[in-house]
Structure formats: C-alpha cells, structure tokens
Amino acid sequence: MNTRAEPPENRGMGCFGKGCLILIASGILLVVGGIGGTYWSLRHYLSDKPAPIPEATAPTATTAATPGETSVAAPTEKSAEVRERLDTLKKAARAHERTGVELTAADINALIAANRKSRGTASVGIDGNVAQAQFSIPLQKLDVPFRNALGLGDRYLNATVTIVAPPGTNASSVQLSEVTLNGHTIPAGLLDWQLPGVGKSLRTYVIKYANQYGVTDGEIRDGKVILHTSGH
C-alpha cells in the first residue's frame, strides 16, 4: 500500500523563525497586560480579526514559471540558501574572523514562510534605512497565562514594529522607533521593559540570539539588514 510521505519540517533559524517572532508578540502582549491590566483594556488593544499579512508561500512541489515570467527560487529553496549564509557567519565568528551577511526583506520573509509555526503570522519590509515588521498572530498560538482566563483565545495580536539601525548598532543599543498595536501606539522602549511574570526583558533575548550567531554589530541600510562579526 502506497503511503504519502510528509515533507520534513524545515529547521528553524533562531530569531527570524518561530522563536523570536512569537517571543516578540508574547512580550508585546505582556507589556500591554501591564499597561491595561483589565479584561476590557486588553480587548481594546486586540482585534477580533486577523490583519492581512503578505505571505511568501512555502510550496510542497516545484512550480514552473509561466511563459514570459522569470523563474525565481521557491521560498523553501531561498530559506535554505539564507540559512547557509547565516551558518557561514556563525562559523566565521567562532573562528574569530571579521565578516558580514546582508539580508533583504525577501530573505527574512523566506525564513518566516519556511517554518509552519511562523508562516502567515508576520512579514518584514525594508524601505531604505527603515525596517518594518508586521504581525498578526492568533492568541491561541501564544502561551500566556491570562489568555484563557480572560477569554481572549479568539483574539488576534495585530502589531507593527518599526526599526532604524544606524552603523554600529548592536543588540544592546538597538531601539524600536515605533510600535502600534491594533492601531494604538504603545511605548517604543518595550525592549527594555521587564516582562510581567518573566522578569527578563525582550532585549535579553535579542542579545541571546545575536550571541548565538556571533553578531557583534549591524545596520539597516539600502534596503538590507547587514550583520557583522567582530573578528576578535
């Protein structure tokens, strides 16, 4: 009897895969919980509908380009190529070599699309020297203590985060320039807020992921996120 083999799960990629996206969303929600503090305040910051998220679909089969179109790498192929570059960056850092990697919005979105847990929940765009991440995550995906207790499992966390990173920015100095949640502005300094019930800040995890890949500094420039190792 013939059985259909399920495709292997694509391995995640640190901060740009499921881990950091869900972490950021959970952190935003916990911060909002600290601001609002009540059921009605929380519902004010959440939505009953998902926001439209551009998605680079991760196909299960090779798709042929239609006549007149230029063939492009499928998201799964693209994510594998990007992960290979990031692995090279990590090896260079371990060897104390100065090197760098450039990531376009398409690179980052391919990593998001390649993971079934983050696919369709976030999208990144880069315009010149400004990066913007858009999230639309159902709360049922987030493991936060007050989700079920307050009956918020059917709500969505729709957020937009804007980041500007000049040359020399590192994990300890990067800042969010604007954060909106369901159309409402929330403090952009939430990276350094201690998360209720956790004690750590989101920046702690940003530093953790930077260290994981040996990234010492970076910048957002010319439509790219540029990461560097120090060589020391």
SULZIJO-V54065 format. One record per residue. N is the residue number from 1. RES is the residue in one small letter. PSI is psi as a letter, one per 40 degrees, with the letter a starting at -180 (999 if undefined). NEAR is the number of other ideal C-beta (glycine too) atoms within 12 Angstrom. Layout:
# SULZIJO-V54065
N & RES & PSI & NEAR
N & RES & PSI & NEAR
This chain:
# SULZIJO-V54065
1 & m & h & 3
2 & n & h & 4
3 & t & i & 5
4 & r & h & 7
5 & a & h & 7
6 & e & h & 8
7 & p & i & 13
8 & p & i & 11
9 & e & h & 15
10 & n & h & 29
11 & r & i & 20
12 & g & i & 26
13 & m & g & 36
14 & g & b & 32
15 & c & d & 37
16 & f & e & 39
17 & g & a & 34
18 & k & d & 32
19 & g & d & 25
20 & c & d & 37
21 & l & d & 43
22 & i & d & 33
23 & l & d & 36
24 & i & d & 41
25 & a & d & 41
26 & s & d & 35
27 & g & d & 41
28 & i & d & 42
29 & l & d & 44
30 & l & d & 35
31 & v & d & 36
32 & v & d & 39
33 & g & d & 37
34 & g & d & 25
35 & i & d & 23
36 & g & d & 25
37 & g & e & 17
38 & t & i & 16
39 & y & d & 18
40 & w & d & 13
41 & s & d & 21
42 & l & d & 32
43 & r & d & 24
44 & h & d & 22
45 & y & e & 34
46 & l & i & 40
47 & s & i & 27
48 & d & e & 18
49 & k & i & 14
50 & p & i & 26
51 & a & i & 26
52 & p & h & 14
53 & i & h & 29
54 & p & h & 22
55 & e & h & 23
56 & a & g & 33
57 & t & h & 21
58 & a & h & 30
59 & p & i & 22
60 & t & e & 16
61 & a & i & 10
62 & t & h & 11
63 & t & h & 17
64 & a & i & 11
65 & a & i & 12
66 & t & i & 9
67 & p & h & 7
68 & g & e & 6
69 & e & i & 9
70 & t & h & 8
71 & s & h & 13
72 & v & i & 16
73 & a & h & 22
74 & a & i & 24
75 & p & d & 30
76 & t & d & 30
77 & e & d & 22
78 & k & d & 31
79 & s & d & 35
80 & a & d & 23
81 & e & d & 24
82 & v & d & 37
83 & r & d & 30
84 & e & d & 19
85 & r & d & 26
86 & l & d & 38
87 & d & d & 21
88 & t & d & 22
89 & l & d & 34
90 & k & d & 26
91 & k & d & 18
92 & a & d & 26
93 & a & d & 29
94 & r & d & 18
95 & a & e & 16
96 & h & f & 14
97 & e & h & 19
98 & r & h & 16
99 & t & i & 26
100 & g & i & 29
101 & v & i & 31
102 & e & h & 25
103 & l & h & 37
104 & t & i & 27
105 & a & d & 32
106 & a & d & 27
107 & d & d & 34
108 & i & d & 44
109 & n & d & 38
110 & a & d & 39
111 & l & d & 43
112 & i & d & 45
113 & a & d & 38
114 & a & e & 39
115 & n & h & 33
116 & r & d & 23
117 & k & d & 25
118 & s & e & 41
119 & r & h & 33
120 & g & e & 31
121 & t & e & 39
122 & a & i & 43
123 & s & i & 34
124 & v & h & 41
125 & g & i & 25
126 & i & h & 30
127 & d & h & 18
128 & g & b & 15
129 & n & e & 22
130 & v & h & 27
131 & a & i & 37
132 & q & h & 29
133 & a & h & 39
134 & q & h & 34
135 & f & i & 40
136 & s & g & 32
137 & i & h & 41
138 & p & h & 28
139 & l & d & 38
140 & q & e & 19
141 & k & e & 29
142 & l & h & 33
143 & d & g & 19
144 & v & i & 34
145 & p & d & 18
146 & f & e & 29
147 & r & d & 27
148 & n & d & 15
149 & a & d & 13
150 & l & e & 23
151 & g & f & 17
152 & l & e & 32
153 & g & e & 20
154 & d & e & 17
155 & r & i & 33
156 & y & i & 31
157 & l & h & 47
158 & n & h & 32
159 & a & i & 41
160 & t & h & 34
161 & v & h & 37
162 & t & h & 25
163 & i & h & 31
164 & v & h & 25
165 & a & h & 30
166 & p & i & 19
167 & p & i & 17
168 & g & e & 17
169 & t & h & 28
170 & n & i & 24
171 & a & d & 30
172 & s & e & 20
173 & s & e & 21
174 & v & i & 33
175 & q & i & 26
176 & l & h & 33
177 & s & d & 25
178 & e & h & 23
179 & v & h & 37
180 & t & i & 28
181 & l & h & 39
182 & n & f & 30
183 & g & e & 15
184 & h & h & 23
185 & t & h & 20
186 & i & i & 31
187 & p & h & 21
188 & a & e & 24
189 & g & f & 18
190 & l & e & 35
191 & l & d & 31
192 & d & e & 23
193 & w & h & 27
194 & q & h & 19
195 & l & h & 28
196 & p & h & 23
197 & g & e & 17
198 & v & d & 22
199 & g & d & 10
200 & k & i & 21
201 & s & i & 25
202 & l & d & 36
203 & r & d & 27
204 & t & d & 22
205 & y & d & 26
206 & v & d & 35
207 & i & d & 24
208 & k & d & 21
209 & y & d & 29
210 & a & d & 31
211 & n & d & 22
212 & q & d & 26
213 & y & e & 35
214 & g & f & 33
215 & v & h & 36
216 & t & d & 28
217 & d & i & 27
218 & g & a & 34
219 & e & i & 30
220 & i & h & 35
221 & r & h & 26
222 & d & f & 17
223 & g & f & 22
224 & k & i & 26
225 & v & h & 40
226 & i & h & 29
227 & l & i & 41
228 & h & i & 30
229 & t & i & 30
230 & s & d & 24
231 & g & e & 16
232 & h & 999 & 13
